[in-house]
Amino acid sequence: MKILYKPFALIAGLIAARIGKSVFETLWSKIDQADPPAPTAPEATFPKVVGAAALKGATMAGVAAAVSRGTARAFHYLVGIWPGEKGDKLS
């Protein structure tokens, strides 16, 4: 049944990336009016570069997990089969 879940997961991944980027940009705009600095930007400070990268990573991972979980639950609701490993339990 995992083969049936693959299209759902692929579309969910694309949606999660767009949502995650939007959430990160919104959060970053609350911190700084300028765009997040690139790691190679000469005028950016070390803490600002590392902070931006950490915030982006945490935001993207959190949104991806939420969307993945929602997709798995929707798939389970529609098909009746949990798409994860056999040991995984629905909670």
C-alpha positions in Angstrom: 0.0 0.0 0.0 3.0 2.3 0.3 2.9 2.7 -3.5 -0.5 4.3 -3.3 0.8 6.7 -0.6 3.7 7.9 -2.7 1.8 10.4 -4.8 0.2 11.8 -1.6 3.6 12.2 0.0 5.1 13.8 -3.0 2.4 16.5 -3.3 2.4 17.0 0.5 6.2 17.6 0.3 5.8 20.3 -2.3 3.0 21.9 -0.3 5.1 21.7 2.9 8.1 23.4 1.2 6.0 26.3 0.1 4.2 26.7 3.5 7.5 26.4 5.3 9.2 29.0 3.2 6.2 31.4 3.8 6.2 30.8 7.6 10.0 31.3 7.7 9.8 34.6 5.8 7.0 35.8 8.1 9.0 34.9 11.2 12.1 36.4 9.9 10.3 39.7 9.1 9.4 39.9 12.7 13.1 39.6 13.7 14.7 41.8 11.0 13.4 44.0 8.1 16.2 42.8 5.8 16.3 39.5 4.0 18.0 36.7 5.9 21.7 36.8 5.3 23.5 34.2 3.2 26.4 32.4 4.9 28.9 34.0 2.6 27.5 37.6 3.0 30.5 39.7 4.1 28.5 42.3 6.1 26.4 39.7 8.1 27.5 38.8 11.6 28.1 35.2 12.6 25.2 35.0 15.1 22.8 36.5 12.6 23.8 33.9 9.9 23.6 31.0 12.3 20.4 32.2 13.8 18.7 32.6 10.4 19.9 29.1 9.4 18.7 27.5 12.6 15.3 29.3 12.4 14.9 28.2 8.8 15.8 24.6 9.6 13.5 24.4 12.6 10.6 26.0 10.7 11.0 23.8 7.6 11.3 20.6 9.7 8.3 21.5 11.9 6.1 22.4 8.9 7.2 19.2 7.0 6.4 17.0 10.0 2.9 18.6 10.5 2.0 18.3 6.8 3.4 14.7 6.6 1.4 13.7 9.7 -1.8 15.3 8.3 -1.3 13.6 5.0 -0.8 10.2 6.7 -3.9 10.7 8.8 -6.0 11.8 5.7 -4.7 8.8 3.7 -5.6 6.5 6.6 -9.1 8.1 6.8 -9.7 7.7 3.0 -8.1 4.3 2.4 -8.2 2.7 5.9 -4.5 1.7 5.9 -1.8 3.5 7.8 1.0 4.4 5.4 3.9 4.1 7.9 5.8 1.1 9.1 4.0 -1.9 10.5 5.1 -1.0 14.1 3.8 2.6 13.8 0.6 3.2 15.7 -2.1 5.8 15.0 -2.2 8.4 17.8 
